[in-house]
Amino acid sequence: MTNQIKIAVVGVGRWGVHLLRNFLEHPQVRVAAVVDPNSERLATVQRQYFLSKTTEENVLLITEWQKIKQITDLDAVVIATPASTHYSLITDALDWGYHVLAEKPLTLNLRECHELCQLAQKRQRQLMVDHTYLFHPAVERGQVVVQEGELGDLRYGYACRTHLGPVRQDVDALWDLAIHDIAIFNTWLGQQPVSVQALGKVWLQRGHGGQRGDLCSLSSPSSLSSPSPLPYGKPSKARLHPITPSGLADLVWVTLTYPNGFQAYIHLCWLNSDKQRRLVVVGSRGSLIFDEMSAASPLTLLHGELEMQSNHFIPVNQSQQVLQIEKNEPLKRVCDRFIHCVHNNTPCVVSSGWVGTQLVNILAALTESLNQDGKLIVLNTNQD
């Protein structure tokens, strides 16, 4: 097919294989290379996707990042590697003239995010972040419901994201899980938080100074040491989450406060066998529920309000509406949007590098609050 986008997928771990699958199936894409330092992982994806048999040209399977420069006419790279490697890899890719789709978070450091966005603009290349939920049909429909005022006056919101693993060793539960719900709340409200708070506990990966179950206190960015070298290339200049004396938080409670006074509360834990993926916005006339675990539909609108009758508040106008949404894999839509952005060399408004930077700014402020035992942190939206 003419005008195909030629890409390399970098990292084929738990999430990278899903990106690889989608791009292999995309009619406007030719996967030219798969990069991973683990040769056994490369052999696995070669067998799984019959790479040498089903493609017109062989897909290069390489363990060294620098070798992608040898690929002729490469257009873009897809980066699904540990977040601590993102800054180095994305910098290289943009400098070499490639468009970039990066797994979330963009990086673990706000300054680095800002630099990458500026570099993409300078090189006139697109930098997009895979915030998959922003492409979920239920999230898109929910945004319409909230912003058209069907819930009445917005009161508050809450979310729960819990499961028994997977447990990360490079970031805590905050950085691993919170970004999804924060992105959804921001999208539905059409606002960014103005202040944040966070509390957490460490059980599994405690440092020398922590006590089992103690309130976690994570190191601030200024105290960080550089990470050890990584096989993808030089490491990030700064990591926001090395394993600290207090360890990595298994449980985190987040509070987000928005300009209109709306507050959202998020419960995050990877040490909880009660798997939940649920987010709710409550208004004066009803509640909107996004529940991925629901068998019927992930999006439900509960109508209902309180009316004063004989000096008592009585529930009235109660009903339940299951909202129908299109069946389309969100990650496939991410990949489609990236290819569209590359073809037209236009930014992705929904999930650009700047959107990723805003979310990292919020996570960095939440980490500061964790480090100060839940202190209220006013967000700096300047990012300079």
Stockholm file with secondary structure:
# STOCKHOLM 1.0

chainA/1-384         MTNQIKIAVVGVGRWGVHLLRNFLEHPQVRVAAVVDPNSERLATVQRQYFLSKTTEENVLLITEWQKIKQITDLDAVVIATPASTHYSLITDALDWGYHVLAEKPLTLNLRECHELCQLAQKRQRQLMVDHTYLFHPAVERGQVVVQEGELGDLRYGYACRTHLGPVRQDVDALWDLAIHDIAIFNTWLGQQPVSVQALGKVWLQRGHGGQRGDLCSLSSPSSLSSPSPLPYGKPSKARLHPITPSGLADLVWVTLTYPNGFQAYIHLCWLNSDKQRRLVVVGSRGSLIFDEMSAASPLTLLHGELEMQSNHFIPVNQSQQVLQIEKNEPLKRVCDRFIHCVHNNTPCVVSSGWVGTQLVNILAALTESLNQDGKLIVLNTNQD
#=GR chainA/1-384 SS CTTCEEEEEECCSTTHHHHHHHHHHCTTEEEEEEECSCHHHHHHHHHHHTHHHHSSSCCEEESCGGGGGGSTTCCEEEECSCGGGHHHHHHHHHHTTCEEEEESSSCSCHHHHHHHHHHHHHHTCCEEEECGGGGCHHHHHHHHHHHTTTTCSEEEEEEEEEEECCCCSSSCHHHHHHHHHHHHHHHHHTCCCSEEEEEEECSSBCCTTCCTTCBCCCCCGGGCCCCCCBTTBSCCSCCSCCCCTTCBCSEEEEEEECTTSCEEEEEEESEEEEEEEEEEEEETTEEEEEETTCSSCSEEEEEEEEEEETTEEEEEEEEEEECCCCCCCHHHHHHHHHHHHHHHTCCCTTTBHHHHHHHHHHHHHHHHHHHTTTCCEECCCCCC
#=GC SS_cons         CTTCEEEEEECCSTTHHHHHHHHHHCTTEEEEEEECSCHHHHHHHHHHHTHHHHSSSCCEEESCGGGGGGSTTCCEEEECSCGGGHHHHHHHHHHTTCEEEEESSSCSCHHHHHHHHHHHHHHTCCEEEECGGGGCHHHHHHHHHHHTTTTCSEEEEEEEEEEECCCCSSSCHHHHHHHHHHHHHHHHHTCCCSEEEEEEECSSBCCTTCCTTCBCCCCCGGGCCCCCCBTTBSCCSCCSCCCCTTCBCSEEEEEEECTTSCEEEEEEESEEEEEEEEEEEEETTEEEEEETTCSSCSEEEEEEEEEEETTEEEEEEEEEEECCCCCCCHHHHHHHHHHHHHHHTCCCTTTBHHHHHHHHHHHHHHHHHHHTTTCCEECCCCCC
//
